[in-house]
Amino acid sequence: MKIEAIIHPSNMWNDRELDEANVYDHKPHENGGFGRSSIDEQSYSMDPPPPPSSTGTPTTTTGNGGPSSLDYHSAPTMDMRMDHNMLDHYESNPNDFMSLDHAQESSMMMMMPTHMTDQGHHHHHHQHQHDLNNHHHQEATHFVNHTQFHPQFVHSTRDDVKLPTAKARDNYLKKYARKFGLNDRGCYIACVLACLAFFFLVIIIAMILSWPASPLRHSGPLHFCSKPPCLEAAAGILGKKNASLDPCTDFYSYACDGWVAHEGIPSSKSSWSTLSAMEYQSRIEKSRLITMASHEPSQFNSIEWKVQNFYQSCMSLSFIESDREKPLTKIINNLGGWEVLRSFNMYSWESHRVLRELHTEYSVNAFFRIDVIADVNDPNRSIIQVNPDGLGMPDKSYYHRLPDDPAIQAYQTFMKDSAQLFGASSTEAHKFSIDMFNFEKRISEITPDGDYLENPMKINNRMTVKDLHIMAINVPWLEILKAAYSDAPLSEETEIMVVSPQYAADIGVIMSTTDRGSLNNYLMWRLVQSYMPYLSKSFREVTNLYRKSLSGAQKPLERWEFCEITTERFFSHLMNSLYAQQKPYLRERQTVVKKLFDYIKHNVAKSVSVSDSYDYVSRRAAMNKLKNMTVQIGTPEFLLDRKYLKLMYNHLLVQKTDFFQNIQYGVIFLRKREELALVSPGEENGWLAHLTALQVGYSAVSNKVIIPEVLLQPPLFHPGFPHSVNLGGLGVKMTESVIKGVTGYGLMFDPQGRLQFAPEHASNFSSSIYFQPLTAFDTSAECLVSSLSSSGVDTPDILRKCRRETAVTVSALQETFKALNDILELEKGAILPAMETFDPQSVFFLTFAQSLCSQQSMKERDIERTARHRLLNQELLKGALSQTQGFHTFFGCSFNDLQVCQTIL
């Protein structure tokens, strides 16, 4: 007999939702107990009902698939599977669950065929219902809280009766929501948040994958420096550079465009640079120190009183204006008058006396210049040196330009206007300017060129005063020298150093072949040109007009700056001492600079030891010089001693309001200082003058590198700056001086400062120990001329004139870079704030470039290219970087090693 019973879940449960896991958590075992069962994989099943017995006992099933019969024997099987689409939360109590189960039982019985329900036996049914209720009452506490029951009867045969076996589906979203205690709204919010989290996770992963590799190429340890000096260094570097430009295309503009846009050329200047800005700041500070110098009213002769009153006399324009040209006119009349003014007596005028007094009393360099230097044969002695001089234009090449050249026109106008101010007629003044230009042109034609003046084998010509007098008989050499250095024991047998004996001889010829009127005009013009800046306004205006026409400076110097420069000419060591004492970190800077100097020397020594430019003897000589080379860092200790300074300036006289007279006192004082060095030479005489320069110097006679006080300040140096900044700013300049001591002409001096190869032995130069290094130096320099010319750095003529300085700078940059790498092998490199993408090496090159930031007027540019033997800063930077592979590596630029020349080391 086949029985089919299909029960729809919605009809069976009347939309009540129960937890399937609890409903199907217990199933009957064969032994009548209950065990755990999987909803998806198992079902309740019982043995098929036996054939109707003779007794006709009816059978039925309980609502949960358990056996129920009138005599409690076996019952027909029923296969029921959970529908996982119905998983809602349901809360009830045991009584609700029993009533629900009872409704299920009744509904199932009602849907059976009538021939099975009509068999009666109501007393069995009531008994069964009673047992069922008792059973559910006992089980309710185990599964009543969350119940869902959704059985389906698929089909039933005579042998078995089963529910439908369609695959159940679980709503996992709601299932896990219940586990976390979320309702529907919370579930949806969680889904949205999960989607957002996944979205951002994808973005982060994409950013990580697409994030560029670190731009840092330094492989050593690094640390982030946030100290105040590092902040100052970073601010200075970032403020000067232009990050929008490509460093590989134009590194000068990349490093300096910000500085150029911010600084500009001051109206009173024709050029402006990083170094000139540092010098200007030091002038401001020194001027302040002068005006604030304290002294007792009674101490009218103290050094503070002297420097302050000298400066104030310059600032007192009312006294200067009242004197007009009288102070200078008085000197002209004492010297016999001026031919252009018609106050000159040809027959009574003494040219020898005038020439002597101009040199000794007024420090006017007419035809030549005399001074005192350390003796290259014995640095412990001093000797008088005679140098070519006497031109009014910046360089001798100006006199060979076309007559309509602006510089020539400006100089001739300057001479004409000056003569007219002193009373000359326009016609006479014009004739005077033409004659003087032509006379100076004759002097320029006999003046040695720059290459000659750089060669120590040519300029250190030792001879007696008598020999010099024989060469130039029309010059009163002994009279001039005795008047200049009256306390020195001088005679005709006294040895002096003559830079160019040929020039001295030619000067004698010019003086003997020039008429007395022209000679007088020349000597008086040299005097007027030297002293006009110290006169009243009308004379200063003429001087400033020439300065503007020649260099491009639009305005004259501010009065305070002019007075500071003039005061420093005579009080330089005192003002440097006052300036140094105001600076902090004096001891710290000594330690840092000495450390950098030692690293630089060590690297230069390593390069010399493996260089092909040296043979055994010259290499040993260079290594010996490096071993004994010292450095002077700023103002020396003895110049910080007030007692020493008081003794130094004891012979300098100062009047309170007479500025012109103070200038004359100052000139006499400087000559007396030279005389003291000649009579009582000291070790410092060989290098003391370098302290007032605006560059790191090297003294061959002292084998010493000298760092001026003005350079020991930001942006070039600070004891708290990272080594990459200090080496890029000050270090390269130190290395240039070190290299000059062991290459080129510097190698011709031994560690004690003696010149090893005398000029009189020049014919044997090819057999000397200096032949190979000097030849290698020139070979490297000539290679640079060819390489930089092909790169368009500058014209071949300029490159050839500047070849030696360029070769030194290229080698210095590379050696300083090696020194930085040596330091980074032992110490952590510093990363500056806001410059996290710059290696220490990149900062080094950037700082070096910014130390060369400069700009000039076109006229000043012409002067520098004509008169100097050094490339302009922009061209020098381009040339040096083109030869340095480290720069291209750390800035990611392509490098053409085919145009790289061997360094001079």
Order of alpha helices (4+ residues) and beta strands (2+ residues): alpha-alpha-beta-beta-beta-beta-alpha-alpha-alpha-beta-beta-alpha-alpha-beta-alpha-alpha-beta-alpha-alpha-alpha-alpha-alpha-beta-beta-alpha-alpha-alpha-alpha-beta-alpha-alpha-beta-alpha-alpha-alpha-alpha-alpha-alpha-beta-alpha-alpha-beta-beta-alpha-alpha-alpha-alpha-alpha-beta-alpha-beta-alpha-alpha-alpha
